[in-house]
Amino acid sequence: MIGNDAEKLFDKKYTCPICENEFTAKTVKSGKARLIKTEIDLRNVYEGIEPLKYDIILCPKCGYAALTRFFPTVTAVQEKYITEKITPNYKHIPETGDEYTFEQAINRYNIAFANAVVKVAKASEGAYLSLKSGWLCRSYKESLDPETEGYQESFLRIETMEKDYLKRAYDLFVKAVQSESFPMCGMDENTVDYLLAALAMEFGDYFDASKLLSKLITSYSVSNRLKDKARDAKEVLQAKMKEAGVEE
């Protein structure tokens, strides 16, 4: 259940690595996000706040934006690309209020993805941005009040966005696995394989999902915790395949 974010936030100072502008961004206070559960595709669900809304750092002056973990690290070539292609086209929209709305947060992710494309970031960075964008849309969807006028239209619009982001995440993670080394966005190979299986299952790539899950379940290098998640996912997959009339 998402509540009032303001009391759980503080304004953290940042210095932009592109233009050296000093600014603040809203950040979740330590210990204020209490984990309730983790969903099948590894989305964490928290009580009272959605931390994903605050994981993009955006410079209001030049338009450089990235996930918190990637924000400080920019090469000279990437700086050049952003200065030439992002900054001239960026028009800052002030974010008023004590917290970021879901729409503002989604916009921040879209700006960060545009930056990732322009700076020719690794496929894994684009994949991780897309994954978190999809999760954010799911959280947004869950926050809607069914009694509000236009609920159904809003729900369907956000659900379509969620699926688009997650499909892009899936495609980019597949590309990243083929071209990058591990760890990837803080995840080891087994975790990425599990995530790929969960996303493959979401988009009907049942055989790829089954192959990845079977590999995880039988591997000696996989932790018991991840094996248990893989077994649970395998049960969900088998139910989906049965419903779709697909034999394993």
SEDO-979936 format. One record per residue: x, y negated, z negated of N, C-alpha, C in turn. Coordinates in steps of 0.001 Angstrom, whole numbers, plus 500000, padded with zeros to 6 digits. Atoms other than C-alpha are relative to their C-alpha. Layout:
REM SEDO-979936
XYZXYZXYZ ...
This chain:
REM SEDO-979936
500868501203500000500000500000500000500894498760500000 499188501202499900501526496693501079499351498889499193 500536501067500825501130493829498622500648498669500318 499371501309499846502483490324498085501511500165499903 498551499792499951506161490285499102500779498951499218 499222501162500436507170486872497750500808500245498730 499314499818501281508052487902494188501131501032500072 498970498967499847510252490725495508501140499550500919 499039500503499025512320488492497812500872498891499432 499192501187500257515150485986497632500638499562501310 499367500541498800516849483758500197501501500227499924 498568499674499977520278485158501026500699499159501058 499247500853499082522923482968502671500807500834500993 499211499359498945524534483998505967500738498932500798 499293500844499041527086482490508331499988500714501337 500121499380498682526446483170512006501390500224500605 498698499723499394529440484893513657500141499424501409 499970500581498649528510483250516978500249498494499941 499924501469500009528009479552516139500445499421498660 499538500397501337529168479455512475498972499171499228 501078500669500724525824477986511434499727500734498688 500364499411501291524994478550507751498487499906499821 501453499962500141521411479598507047499630501062498974 500472498963500926519294481774504780498974500893500690 501017499057499524517161484832505468499393500699498796 500678499353501114514602486478503237500479501449499873 499415498688500278515978489621501607499290500626498808 500674499297501094514405492259499360500954500116498809 499196499895501216515684492099495776500309501460499699 499577498639500349517580495153494593499021500625499007 500879499253500902515317497748492982498530499654500110 501395500422499885512087496064494109499189500845500991 500708499125499049511239498617496829500025501425499453 500064498652500573510048501880495241499500500991501044 500326499006498966510085504852497617498869500909499540 501136499115500287506814506793497740500179501341500696 499853498772499224507498509316500503500820499727501254 499326500086498709509437510028503677499209500819500997 500828499329499004507449510906506793500842500910500889 499340498968499217508293513599509331501094499437500908 498976500603499130510252511180511573500971499116499213 499052500644500919512235509890508548499645498565499611 500429501324500466510266506677508052499752500043498495 500220500118501433510438505712504383498804499097499725 501181500777500387507199504467502821500208499517498564 499757500594501309507512502086499872498719499438499406 501154500556500701505074500820497270500107498478499935 500110501433500218504048497186497465500737499098500961 499239500837499079506447495993500168500491500836501171 499425499325498836507711496872503657501382499384500271 498655500552499824511509496344503639500412499817501461 499664500133498581511653496785507422499785498575500509 500292501365499573510202493272507752501201499068499793 498909500883500396513428491876506296501378500537500403 498733499363499620516094493957508043500637499388501249 499400500710498866516744491580510958500493498632499532 499449501316500296519055488612510483500009499204501299 500152500837498810518297485803512953500544498611499733 499477501354500118520347482643513356499023499037500666 500987500920499427517853479789513851500600499000500979 499359500993499130520400477691515734500305500565501393 499562499483498700521790479953518488499194501198500498 500832498883499572519312482851518527500644501361499897 499377498682500195521786485590517663499241500748498909 500743499193500970519940488397515869500456501449500077 499618498582500064520783491920514735499521500577498684 500245499344501271520017494482512078501083499583499010 499066500446501037521691493592508783501352500695500110 498757499228499956524282496374509202500883499606501176 499236500350498804525342495106512649500297498505500120 499948501449499803525008491332512185501420499403499970 498701500686500087528586490416511130500993500386501093 498994499451499091530362492474513798499680499676501452 500183500398498608530597490812517200501380499827500640 498732500167499293533451491061519713500015498662500746 499868501254499255534778488062521649499179500026501283 500768499856498758533159489381524839498503499901499707 501411500067500376529808489861523103499595498578499623 500259501395500352530023486337521687499782499158501260 500112500716498729530504485035525219498646500286500659 501275499623499387527490486973526538498822499333499303 501111500570500771525223485747523733499932498487500183 499937501458499823526366482129524068499480499583501371 500389500340498634525743482209527818498567500390500341 501278499455499562522537484248528010498860499916498976 501041500086501031520696484029524672499766498563499571 500113501334500597521421480579523245499280498983500888 500680501012499165520336478451526274498497500215500130 501420499675499825516969480234526376499243500134498681 500623499766501303516314480454522648499338498730499472 500732501102500627513668478210521100499497500496498644 500327499522501347513398478633517361498587499617499590 501341500239500547509910478983515889500105500102498482 499865499972501462509982478015512182499063501035499371 500788498974500695508799480821509903499610499450498632 500463500601501247506762479096507217499441501079499086 500546499055500958505524480799504086501091500655499164 499072499376500945507098482801501290500451501386500434 499643498673499511507360486010503312499833500024501514 500186499836498563507549487217506916498727500809500239 501162499210499598504303488359508494500478501147500888 499634498900499108504276491569510518500293499486501403 499779500547498661503991489546513729501355499296500085 498694500654500027507006487437512754501120501039499984 498976498960500105508965490558511852500190500725501329 499915499338498691508142492247515168500729499101500996 499320500958499120509260489097516990501504499989499729 498582499972500357512568489198515095500676501248500575 499447498761499421513100492819516180500139499876501516 499923500170498541512329491904519794501177499109500394 498849500876499737514898489084519672501299500772499788 498801499195500271517438491478518149500259500995501128 499812499045498894516814494011520917500506499281501243 499515500792498867517276491296523564501488499701499844 498584500225500282520594490461521898500824501264500247 499286498734499813521593494142521913500224500286501476 499887499792498550520905494346525655501050499055500584 499093501023499452522779491109526417501455500270499609 498625499782500439525825492003524332500527501394500360 499648498639499556525888495525525890500383500855498789 499787499202501207525592497197522485499928501489500328 500112498561499840525896500941522065498525500401500081 501375499508499874522787502918522982499395500286498627 500497499668501339522514503984519338499454498777499272 500508501207500642522067500371518188498621499648500546 501308500235499406519214499867520648498981501023499555 500887498924500449517758503219519617499518499753498578 500334500219501411517863502354515922499060498804499849 500906501150499988516270498955516558498601500411500441 501297499556499470513502500610518581499279500895499005 500584499112501007512947503278515920499384499183498871 500499500813501106512587500692513183498831499117500443 501128500776499471510307498600515413498731500846500008 501138499088500004508044501629515821499478500245498600 500399499813501402508027502280512089499289498751499468 500601501254500446507237498603511465498572499868500509 501356500040499441504232498812513785499072500960499272 500823499038500749502993501885511924499589499406498655 500294500656501272503224499983508655498973498881500194 500940501078499661501417497033510262498595500573500178 501270499318499734498674499385511439499317500393498681 500525499541501286498270500773507918499539498843499116 500359501157500831497981497258506474498691499346500435 501219500629499476494945496351508608498781500386499166 501252499767500722491575496015506909498925500433501002 501020499514499058488970498178508735498732499157500033 501208500828500076486284495715507640500166498666500733 499735501279499327487934492815509481499513500036501444 500451500090498613486453491631512767501188500195500954 498936499741499026488494492893515727500984501067499554 499090498978500540490033495702513666500394501032501052 499728498928499046489721498355516396500941499540501111 499135500532498941491302496159519061501428499813499492 498668500208500589494188495216516757500698501328499763 499437498674500291494694498830515711500562500638501277 499578499375498746494884500067519307501192499275500620 498879500780499467497202497228520360501301500353499284 498794499728500786499644497915517535500427501453500164 499671498585499787499431501689518028500724500197501334 499327499929498696500386501244521697501429499492499888 498658500532500228503349499111520633500866501015499263 499264498990500773504377501770518106500511501115500904 499617498891499114504395504508520729501069499564501012 499013500508499044506305502342523221501380499876499355 498723500153500706509008501521520669500622501367499696 499470498683500361509344505140519538500469500778501228 499555499335498764509561506404523130501336499423500449 498719500625499647512326503900523813501103500477499059 499025499488500970514072505041520624500444501407500376 499708498614499615513846508670521748500939500034501203 499186500011498779515261507937525206501416499488499725 498682500578500286518103505811523822500821500893499074 499258499062500854519019508342521117500535501176500832 499528498937499104519231511051523799501250499520500747 498854500581499298521579508770525744501197499851499068 498920500214500967523598507962522620500710501299499647 499420498695500351524120511626521736500941500489501099 499185499565498860525562512202525207501268499174500177 498887500912499710527996509273525057500749499461498784 499388500576501198528835508403521431500416501076499005 499561499084501048530546510012518473499226499718498712 500685500138501291529164510507514961500999499555498936 501402500307500319528254509096512495499428498924500924 500724500890499100525640507105514405498967499225499182 500901500830500814523905504197512626499866500561498583 499994499450501344524889505818509348499483501421499891 500545498645500006523467509220510363501006500995500591 499135498971499441525430512432510896499279500740501125 500554499316498831524855514777513832498737500788499663 501162499196500371522408517036511973498760499130499790 501125500904500235520232514099510896499450499469501318 500446500492498693520132512725514447499280501103500769 500675498869499344519244516188515788498587500180499446 501327499871500610516377516377513303499078498879500477 500785501148499550515194512891514247499562500174501449 500341499744498592515329513790517942498895501045500118 501033498956499980513263516897517231498640499419499627 501254500618500436510633514841515391499421499101501090 500466500886498930510445512292518213499581500808501227 500358499136498871510418515025520889498613500605499783 501301499422500335507477516617519113498893498964500187 500976501083499870505671513250519067499601499791501453 500268500284498595505962512952522845499823501252500854 500372498787499277505116516538523750501142500786500598 498849499213499532508648517771524465500223501148499016 500040498972501029507869520869522448501190500956500046 498907499035499904510615523126523770501310499399499496 498810500679500519513353520583523065499928499895498479 500180500108501447511917520038519596500249501343499325 499837498657500567511777523785518927501462500432499989 498590499629499893515342524304520105500840499286498934 499242500774500982516704521533517891499691500459498570 500381499570501348514744522648514815500555501384499682 499454498658500205515803526282515249501496499946499728 498557500191500191519430525167515509500302499526498578 499799500535501345519124523211512253499725501050498928 500414499006500994517372526018510388501033501120499853 499053498859500018520016528633511313501460499575499806 498612500469500101523135526432511018500506500043498559 499380499969501328525522526910508081500420498601499530 499507501337500348526527523233508182498892499036499563 501138500869500333523043521862507459499643500148498525 500358499973501426522082520921503896498654500683499802 501269499326500309519261522814502206498826499028500110 501066501009499943517260519580501983499545499777501435 500364500236498601517411518996505734499403501264500622 500591498743499499516712522693506435498536500094499606 501389499967500455513551522423504350499137499061500842 500751500938499155512460519359506353499810500590501392 500082499380498674513225521253509584498957501117500009 501002498921500088511121524213508427498580499416499961 501313500660500056508215521900507551499611499460501374 500256500542498664508539520206510946499676501118500987 500239498852499120508624523617512639498552500478499872 501400499608500217505244524464511088499052499024500713 500813501018499315503796521174512381500089500201501506 499781499782498571505310521870515801499204501198500500 500716498795499584503834525369515982498495499754500067 501423500348499990500390523972515126499666499144501228 500207500851498826500736521331517849500033500823501286 499869499168498807501839523931520399498788500905500163 501173499149499950498943526208519497498783499206500489 501119500856499608496482523336519827500073499640501475 499808500365498602497985522444523222499995501203500932 499998498787499199497888526077524364501363500320500605 498628499785499531501685526210524744500648501106499178 499312498914500703503616529375523909501444499628499763 498638500338500367506931529053522119501002500830500792 
